[in-house]
């Protein structure tokens, strides 16, 4: 059974920091991409950052220089360090695991963790 369990969300003031974690279990494929997506009320879910099993990263323009994605393959865990948070970063953040050739929608999702940034 595949499980993605996120943690680390919460409420923070603008300019603050949060670190999200996502632990993956039940998956053994080594070639994969793990990503963080976010969805604000009334909006679509979109990619914040992704990292391949080889360590290549990709970021949305709006978070470049503020967010850092990393992973620990031995622990099957992906992290999202979020600094200089802004109110517009407020959303539910979802962890995603997929094979390298899959679309994100075909992969596995966590339950989501709420991030709220107050001004």
N, C-alpha and C positions, 0 to 999 in steps of 0.2 A: 504494500500500500504506500503510495507516494504522499508525502506530507511536507508542506512548507510552513514553518511557524515563524512569524515575525514578532519582533519586540522592539521596544525603545521609543515608541511614539509618546507624545504628550503635548503639553502646552508650554510655550516659551515666549518671551518677549522678543520683539524685533531686535536683530543684532546678536541674538543668542545662538546656541548650538544644540544639536541633538545627534545621537548616533543610533541608527537603525541596524538591527541584525535579523538575519533570516537563516534558519537552520533547515537543511533539506535532508530528508530520509527516504529510503525506499527506492533510490535511483542509483544505478551503477555505471551508466554511460560516461565515459571520460571526456568526450568531445561535446561541450555544451556551452551555453551562454546563460548567464544569470543577470537579471536586470531588476531595476526598481522602476515602477510606474506610479503615477499618481492620478487621482481623479477628484476634482472639486465638484460640489453640487451643481447639477445642470450641465456639466461638461463631460467630454469624452475622456477616457483613460489614455494617457500618453506617456511615452518613455522619458524618464528622467536621466537614467544612466544604465549602462550595461558593461559587462566584463566577460570575456571569453575564458575558457579553461586555461588558455595560454597567457592570460593577463592583459590582453588588448582591451582598452576601454573606449567608451563612447559616451558623450554627454550632450544633453540638450543645451542649446546656446544660453538659455536663461539661468542655468545653474553652473556654467563653466567658471572655474576660479573660486567657487564657494562650496561645492559639493565634491566629495571624493568617494569613489566606489572601490572596494577591495574585496578580496576573497581569501579564505583559508581552505584549500582543497582537502587538507587532512581532516578538517572539522566539518566539511560540507557546509560551510557558512559563508554568506556574503554580507558585507557591511555597507552602509551608506553614512559617511560622516557629513553632516550638514552644518556649515558655518555661515555666519552673517545672514541668518534667516530673515525673510521678509514676510509681511502679511500675505502676499500673493503665493507664498509657498504652502499656505494652508490647504490641506487635502487629505484624503485617505491614501496612504502609500501601500502599494502592493508589490510583493516579491514574485518574480517569475523565473521559472527554469524551463529551458527548451533545448532540444538538440540544435546543433549549429545550422542545420538546413531547414528547420521548422520556422513557421511564423510564431510570434509570441502567443497568439490566440490558440495555437495548437498545443501549447505547453501546459505547464502546471502553475497554479497560482496559490499564494497564501491567502489568508483570510482578511488581510489588510490591517493597517495600524494608523490611527488618526494622529495627524500632526496639525497643531493649531498655533499660529504665530500672531500674537497680539501687537498692535501698534502702540 
